[in-house]
Amino acid sequence: MLFDFGQPTDGVIQLAFVVPDLEQAMAEYSARLSIGPWTVFRDFAGHDPRYHGEPTEAVAHVALGFGGHLQYELIQPADDLPSVHRDVIADRGYGFHHFGVATTTFDASVAEYVARGYPVVFSASVDPQSRVAYFDTRDVLPGMTELIEASESTERAFTRMFAASASRQLSV
């Protein structure tokens, strides 16, 4: 099954990168890779954010944009608190952070990752219908993996972003 923006409801829909300067990164990704327009969230953490199971106050500035049918996420930590973003920066610097994988079976998918030895390193609700969970899969992949609950609200929001990008591409 596919989302209206052309990606599978149970597969990779997003590539994410940690960046030192969100504004500069958006400009570069737009100019060099034709990604955008961007939807920006300042001081974002979601609802009930948890880092290694404990409540966290860490926030980030986040930009979401499409290049073709793939969503790109740019993340600039907005504080110095421990976070999944700071973990990667400390380990290897700025750059690729995670694959965003949609799932229609969120709880079962989380349980599968945990059963494979990957505890949840970050979790939050992004709206009442959609949750996310990050797993540190850097031992077998070039970054972490974020499970994104495929919900009607996720589809609506991401499809609006995709449509804005497609309109931009047609007018260029």
C-alpha positions as CSV (number, residue, x, y, z in Angstrom):
1,M,0.0,0.0,0.0
2,L,1.2,3.5,-0.8
3,F,0.8,6.9,0.9
4,D,-0.7,9.5,-1.4
5,F,2.8,11.0,-1.6
6,G,4.0,7.9,-3.3
7,Q,6.0,6.0,-0.6
8,P,5.1,2.7,1.0
9,T,3.1,2.7,4.2
10,D,5.5,0.1,5.5
11,G,8.9,1.2,4.3
12,V,11.5,4.0,4.1
13,I,9.8,7.4,3.6
14,Q,12.4,9.8,5.0
15,L,16.2,10.5,5.3
16,A,17.3,12.7,8.1
17,F,20.4,14.8,8.8
18,V,21.7,16.7,11.8
19,V,22.9,20.1,10.8
20,P,24.7,22.9,12.7
21,D,22.6,25.7,11.1
22,L,19.0,24.9,10.0
23,E,18.6,28.0,7.8
24,Q,21.9,27.5,6.0
25,A,21.1,23.8,5.5
26,M,17.6,24.5,4.1
27,A,19.1,26.9,1.6
28,E,21.9,24.5,0.5
29,Y,19.6,21.5,0.2
30,S,17.1,23.5,-1.8
31,A,19.7,25.0,-4.1
32,R,21.8,21.9,-4.6
33,L,19.2,19.1,-4.4
34,S,15.9,20.8,-5.3
35,I,14.3,19.9,-2.0
36,G,11.5,22.0,-0.5
37,P,9.7,24.0,0.3
38,W,10.3,23.4,3.9
39,T,7.9,23.0,6.8
40,V,9.7,24.2,9.9
41,F,9.1,23.4,13.6
42,R,11.0,25.4,16.2
43,D,11.9,24.0,19.6
44,F,10.2,20.7,18.8
45,A,10.2,17.5,20.8
46,G,6.8,16.1,20.4
47,H,4.4,15.1,23.2
48,D,5.8,13.1,26.2
49,P,9.3,12.9,24.7
50,R,11.5,10.2,26.3
51,Y,15.2,9.7,25.9
52,H,16.3,6.2,26.9
53,G,12.9,5.8,28.6
54,E,13.2,8.9,30.8
55,P,11.4,12.2,30.2
56,T,13.5,14.7,28.4
57,E,13.4,18.5,27.8
58,A,15.8,18.4,24.8
59,V,14.3,20.2,21.8
60,A,15.4,20.7,18.2
61,H,14.6,22.9,15.2
62,V,13.3,20.6,12.5
63,A,12.6,21.2,8.8
64,L,10.7,18.7,6.6
65,G,10.7,18.9,2.8
66,F,10.3,16.7,-0.2
67,G,12.7,16.0,-3.1
68,G,10.6,13.8,-5.5
69,H,8.6,11.4,-3.4
70,L,11.2,11.1,-0.6
71,Q,10.9,13.3,2.5
72,Y,14.1,14.9,4.0
73,E,14.4,16.0,7.6
74,L,17.0,18.5,8.7
75,I,17.5,18.7,12.5
76,Q,19.4,21.3,14.5
77,P,19.6,20.6,18.2
78,A,18.3,23.8,20.0
79,D,20.1,23.1,23.3
80,D,23.0,21.2,24.8
81,L,20.9,18.5,26.5
82,P,21.5,14.8,25.8
83,S,19.5,13.6,22.8
84,V,19.6,11.1,20.0
85,H,20.8,14.0,17.8
86,R,23.6,14.9,20.2
87,D,24.6,11.2,20.4
88,V,25.3,11.0,16.6
89,I,27.0,14.4,16.6
90,A,29.3,13.3,19.4
91,D,30.0,10.0,17.7
92,R,30.8,11.2,14.2
93,G,29.8,14.8,13.7
94,Y,27.0,16.4,11.6
95,G,25.5,14.6,8.6
96,F,23.2,11.6,8.1
97,H,21.2,10.7,11.2
98,H,18.4,8.2,10.5
99,F,16.1,6.4,8.1
100,G,12.4,7.2,8.7
101,V,10.4,4.0,8.3
102,A,6.6,4.1,8.2
103,T,4.7,1.3,9.8
104,T,1.0,0.5,10.0
105,T,1.7,-1.8,12.9
106,F,3.6,0.5,15.3
107,D,3.4,-1.5,18.5
108,A,4.4,-4.8,16.8
109,S,7.2,-3.1,14.9
110,V,8.6,-1.6,18.1
111,A,8.4,-5.0,19.7
112,E,10.3,-6.5,16.7
113,Y,13.2,-4.0,17.1
114,V,13.4,-4.6,20.8
115,A,13.4,-8.4,20.3
116,R,16.3,-8.0,17.9
117,G,18.3,-6.2,20.7
118,Y,17.5,-2.6,19.8
119,P,16.0,-0.8,22.8
120,V,14.0,2.4,22.1
121,V,16.4,5.3,22.5
122,F,13.8,8.1,21.9
123,S,10.0,8.1,21.7
124,A,7.3,10.7,21.5
125,S,3.8,11.3,20.1
126,V,3.8,13.8,17.3
127,D,0.0,14.2,17.3
128,P,-2.8,12.2,18.9
129,Q,-2.8,9.6,16.1
130,S,0.9,9.3,15.4
131,R,3.9,8.1,17.5
132,V,7.6,7.8,16.7
133,A,10.4,5.6,18.1
134,Y,14.1,5.7,17.4
135,F,16.5,2.8,17.5
136,D,20.3,2.9,17.4
137,T,20.9,0.7,14.4
138,R,24.3,2.1,13.7
139,D,25.9,-1.3,14.2
140,V,24.4,-2.5,10.9
141,L,23.2,0.6,9.1
142,P,24.8,4.0,8.5
143,G,22.4,5.6,11.0
144,M,19.6,5.2,13.4
145,T,16.1,4.0,12.4
146,E,13.0,5.9,13.3
147,L,9.6,4.1,13.2
148,I,6.9,6.5,12.2
149,E,3.3,5.4,12.9
150,A,1.4,5.6,9.6
151,S,-1.8,7.3,10.4
152,E,-4.4,9.4,8.6
153,S,-2.9,12.6,10.1
154,T,0.6,11.7,9.0
155,E,-0.6,11.0,5.5
156,R,-2.5,14.3,5.3
157,A,0.5,16.3,6.6
158,F,3.1,14.7,4.5
159,T,0.9,14.7,1.4
160,R,0.4,18.5,1.8
161,M,4.2,18.9,2.0
162,F,4.7,16.7,-1.1
163,A,2.1,18.6,-3.1
164,A,3.8,21.9,-2.2
165,S,7.1,20.4,-3.4
166,A,5.5,19.0,-6.6
167,S,4.0,22.4,-7.4
168,R,7.4,24.1,-6.8
169,Q,9.1,21.6,-9.2
170,L,6.5,22.2,-11.9
171,S,6.9,26.0,-11.7
172,V,10.7,25.8,-12.1
